[in-house]
Amino acid sequence: MQELRGKVAVVTGSGSGLGRGMAERFAREGMTVVVADRRLDAAQETVGLVESAGGAALAAEVDVTDRAAVVALADRVDAELGGAHVLVNNAGVISYSPLLEDEEQGWRWIVDVNLFGVVHGIQAFLPRMLERGEEGHVVNVASMAGVVGGGGVRANRITVGDGKAEFGAMYGYMATKTAIVGLTESLAGDLSGTPIGLSVLCPSHHDATHIFENSRVHRPESAGGPMSDAEYQAVDGNTNAKRKETFGQTRLDRTPEECAARVVRAIREGHFYVFTHPETRVAIEHRFSNLLAGFDDATDFAG
């Protein structure tokens, strides 16, 4: 999809962070941007930034966990703007989701937002995009968390010993972002040959995304309400240390604006996988070395 000017982009979760960066970049490309966010005030703030820069945007209060609300957004975009050409399923949260505790609320919330938010966006918008038969593009936002795999495995062997296990609380985030990658990979085969392009965005760390802070403060009562200090420490306390352990000291903190530029390039050039931090390649190579070692073990099987 080469020409973006005059087209319509819908970006969920664009009241801040990477979503806001993409909304602003799409507007600079001459697109009309629908800024969809659960927090209307945040969406309106993004619209103000777009309009002050000479762009066109409208704010929409949408909870992506509510399928009917996402369908209503698609109806509104059709009625007011003639339909979406670019859909970015970006809305995402981080929640307390331990695996060895009887915890369910945080798990339900992160699955509803991160995974079903993408499913609802595709179900509401993609059939309409296909029916119109015009060029379009869908971007599903996953994460490096969706492709790096687990730590502690070398040559298809987990390290065992007499040490003490250390459990975190990021299981829900890892699980949902991995699911988004798999869903998008499956969708790629079905869209092949249509006018609709497809990308899965796997960002690493960016400045000022506020996903940790927003998730802590705005977690709804149905999911346990705002995170306690202990919960927040569990999901964020050792994040930077884990990143350094996985990627080393060379990983750079990049801006949402640069991420948005990478997305625009991917739409124009038809990239499927969109990575933002080339230096994190080492983690992917490590994961696939383990997968290939697993096949070596399968080949060596003698019964």
C-alpha positions in Angstrom: 0.0 0.0 0.0 1.9 3.0 -1.3 -0.4 5.9 -1.1 -1.6 6.9 2.4 -2.7 10.5 1.8 -6.4 10.9 1.9 -6.9 7.5 3.5 -8.3 6.6 6.9 -6.4 5.0 9.7 -7.9 3.5 12.9 -5.5 3.1 15.8 -6.7 1.5 19.1 -5.0 2.4 22.3 -3.7 5.6 20.7 -4.3 7.9 23.7 -0.6 7.6 24.6 2.6 5.7 23.8 3.2 3.9 20.6 -0.4 4.3 19.5 -0.1 8.1 19.8 3.1 8.0 17.9 1.5 6.1 15.1 -1.6 8.4 15.0 0.6 11.5 14.7 2.7 9.9 12.0 -0.3 8.8 10.0 -1.7 12.3 10.2 1.6 13.7 8.9 1.3 11.3 5.9 -2.0 13.0 5.1 -4.4 10.4 6.6 -7.4 11.0 8.7 -6.8 9.3 12.0 -9.4 7.7 14.3 -7.9 7.9 17.8 -9.6 5.1 19.7 -8.9 4.6 23.4 -10.7 3.5 26.5 -9.9 6.9 28.0 -11.7 9.6 26.0 -9.6 12.4 27.6 -6.4 10.7 26.4 -7.8 10.2 22.9 -8.8 13.9 22.8 -5.4 14.9 23.8 -3.9 12.9 20.9 -6.4 14.5 18.6 -5.3 18.0 19.8 -1.7 17.2 19.1 -2.6 16.0 15.6 -4.8 19.0 14.8 -2.3 21.5 16.2 0.2 20.0 13.7 -2.3 20.5 10.9 -3.6 17.0 10.7 -7.1 15.6 10.8 -8.3 13.2 13.5 -11.3 12.3 15.6 -11.5 10.8 19.1 -13.5 7.7 20.0 -14.0 6.2 23.4 -13.8 2.5 22.9 -13.1 -0.5 25.2 -11.6 -3.1 22.9 -12.8 -5.9 25.3 -16.3 -5.0 24.3 -17.0 -6.5 20.8 -20.2 -4.5 20.3 -18.3 -1.3 21.1 -15.7 -2.1 18.4 -18.4 -2.9 15.9 -20.0 0.4 16.7 -16.7 2.1 16.1 -16.5 0.4 12.6 -20.1 1.5 11.9 -19.1 5.1 12.8 -16.0 5.1 10.7 -18.0 3.8 7.7 -20.7 6.4 8.2 -18.5 9.4 8.8 -15.3 8.6 6.9 -16.2 6.0 4.3 -14.4 3.1 6.1 -10.9 2.3 7.3 -7.9 1.7 5.1 -5.4 1.0 7.8 -6.3 -0.8 11.1 -3.7 -0.9 13.9 -4.7 -3.2 16.7 -2.5 -1.6 19.3 -4.4 -1.5 22.6 -2.5 -3.4 25.2 -1.9 -3.7 28.9 0.4 -5.4 31.4 -1.2 -7.0 34.4 -0.3 -9.0 37.4 -0.7 -12.6 36.2 1.3 -15.1 38.3 1.2 -18.7 37.4 1.6 -20.4 40.8 -1.1 -18.5 42.6 -4.9 -18.8 42.4 -5.1 -15.5 40.5 -7.6 -15.1 37.7 -8.7 -11.4 37.5 -5.4 -10.1 36.1 -5.3 -13.1 33.7 -8.8 -12.4 32.4 -8.1 -8.7 31.9 -4.9 -9.1 30.0 -6.3 -11.8 27.7 -9.4 -9.7 27.1 -7.5 -6.6 26.2 -4.3 -7.9 24.5 -5.8 -10.9 22.6 -9.5 -10.4 22.3 -8.9 -6.7 21.5 -7.1 -7.8 18.4 -9.7 -10.4 17.6 -12.5 -7.9 17.9 -10.7 -5.3 15.8 -10.2 -7.9 13.0 -13.8 -9.1 13.2 -15.2 -5.6 13.1 -13.1 -4.0 10.4 -11.4 -6.6 8.2 -14.6 -8.0 6.5 -15.6 -4.5 5.5 -12.1 -3.7 4.2 -12.2 -6.9 2.0 -15.7 -6.1 0.8 -14.7 -2.7 -0.4 -11.9 -4.2 -2.4 -9.6 -1.3 -1.9 -5.9 -1.4 -0.8 -5.6 -1.6 2.9 -3.3 -2.8 5.7 -3.8 -4.4 9.1 -1.1 -4.1 11.8 -1.4 -6.3 14.9 0.9 -5.1 17.7 2.6 -7.9 19.6 6.0 -7.5 21.3 9.4 -9.0 21.4 7.9 -10.9 24.3 5.9 -12.8 21.7 9.0 -14.1 19.9 11.9 -14.4 22.3 10.8 -17.6 24.0 11.8 -18.5 27.6 15.1 -18.2 29.3 17.0 -20.9 31.0 17.1 -23.2 28.0 20.4 -24.1 26.2 20.6 -26.6 23.3 17.1 -27.8 24.1 18.0 -28.5 27.7 16.6 -26.7 30.7 19.2 -26.1 33.4 18.6 -28.1 36.6 20.2 -27.9 39.9 19.6 -27.3 43.6 18.8 -23.6 43.3 15.6 -21.9 44.3 13.0 -21.0 41.6 12.3 -17.3 41.0 8.8 -16.7 39.6 7.7 -13.4 38.1 4.3 -12.2 37.1 4.6 -11.5 33.4 3.2 -14.8 32.2 0.0 -13.2 30.9 1.9 -10.6 28.8 4.2 -13.2 27.3 1.3 -15.6 26.6 -0.9 -13.0 24.9 1.8 -11.4 22.8 2.9 -14.9 21.6 -0.8 -15.6 20.7 -0.9 -12.4 18.6 2.1 -13.4 16.6 0.6 -16.9 16.0 -2.8 -15.4 15.1 -1.2 -12.9 12.6 0.9 -15.6 11.0 -2.2 -17.7 10.4 -4.1 -14.7 9.0 -1.3 -14.0 6.5 -2.1 -17.2 4.6 -5.7 -16.3 4.3 -5.1 -12.7 3.1 -2.5 -13.7 0.5 -3.6 -12.5 -2.9 -6.0 -9.9 -1.5 -5.6 -6.1 -1.5 -5.1 -6.1 2.2 -1.5 -6.2 3.6 -0.7 -7.5 7.0 2.1 -6.9 9.6 2.9 -8.0 13.1 4.7 -5.3 15.1 7.1 -6.7 17.7 8.6 -3.7 19.5 11.1 -3.8 22.3 11.5 -1.0 24.8 10.5 2.5 23.8 10.7 5.8 25.8 7.5 7.2 27.2 5.0 4.5 26.3 3.6 4.6 29.8 2.2 1.0 29.5 3.3 0.0 33.0 2.1 3.2 34.6 -1.2 3.3 32.7 -1.9 -0.4 33.4 -1.2 0.1 37.1 -3.5 3.1 37.5 -6.3 2.2 35.1 -6.8 -1.5 35.7 -10.5 -1.8 36.2 -12.3 -2.9 39.4 -13.3 -6.1 37.5 -9.6 -7.0 37.3 -8.8 -6.1 40.8 -8.6 -2.3 40.5 -5.3 -0.3 40.5 -2.3 -2.5 41.2 -0.8 -2.5 44.7 2.8 -1.6 45.2 3.6 -5.3 45.5 1.8 -6.2 42.3 3.5 -3.4 40.4 6.9 -4.4 41.7 6.2 -8.0 40.5 5.5 -6.9 37.0 7.9 -4.1 36.6 10.5 -4.5 39.3 13.1 -6.5 37.4 12.1 -5.7 33.8 15.2 -3.7 32.9 17.5 -6.3 34.6 15.9 -9.0 32.6 16.3 -7.0 29.3 20.0 -6.5 30.0 20.4 -10.2 30.8 18.7 -11.2 27.5 19.9 -8.5 25.2 23.1 -7.2 26.8 24.0 -3.6 27.2 23.7 -2.7 23.5 19.9 -2.5 23.4 18.8 1.1 22.8 15.7 2.9 24.1 14.0 4.2 21.1 11.0 6.6 20.7 7.4 6.0 19.7 8.1 8.4 16.7 10.7 6.1 15.3 8.5 3.1 15.8 5.8 4.8 13.9 8.2 5.5 11.0 9.1 1.8 10.9 5.4 0.9 10.7 4.8 3.4 7.8 7.7 1.8 6.0 6.4 -1.7 6.6 3.0 -0.7 5.2 4.5 0.8 2.1 7.0 -2.0 1.5 4.8 -4.9 2.6 6.9 -6.1 5.5 5.2 -8.8 7.6 7.5 -8.9 10.7 8.3 -5.4 12.0 11.1 -5.2 14.6 12.2 -2.0 16.2 15.4 -3.0 17.8 17.8 -4.9 15.5 20.2 -5.5 18.4 17.6 -7.9 19.9 18.2 -10.4 17.1 20.5 -12.3 19.4 17.4 -13.4 21.4 15.6 -14.7 18.3 18.7 -16.6 17.2 19.0 -18.1 20.7 15.3 -19.2 20.6 15.6 -20.8 17.1 18.9 -22.5 18.1 16.9 -24.3 20.8 14.1 -25.2 18.3 16.6 -26.6 15.9 18.3 -28.5 18.7 14.9 -30.0 19.4 14.7 -31.3 15.9 18.3 -32.7 16.3 17.0 -34.6 19.3 14.0 -35.8 17.3 16.3 -37.0 14.5 18.5 -38.9 17.0 15.6 -40.7 18.4 16.2 -44.5 18.2 13.0 -45.8 19.9 
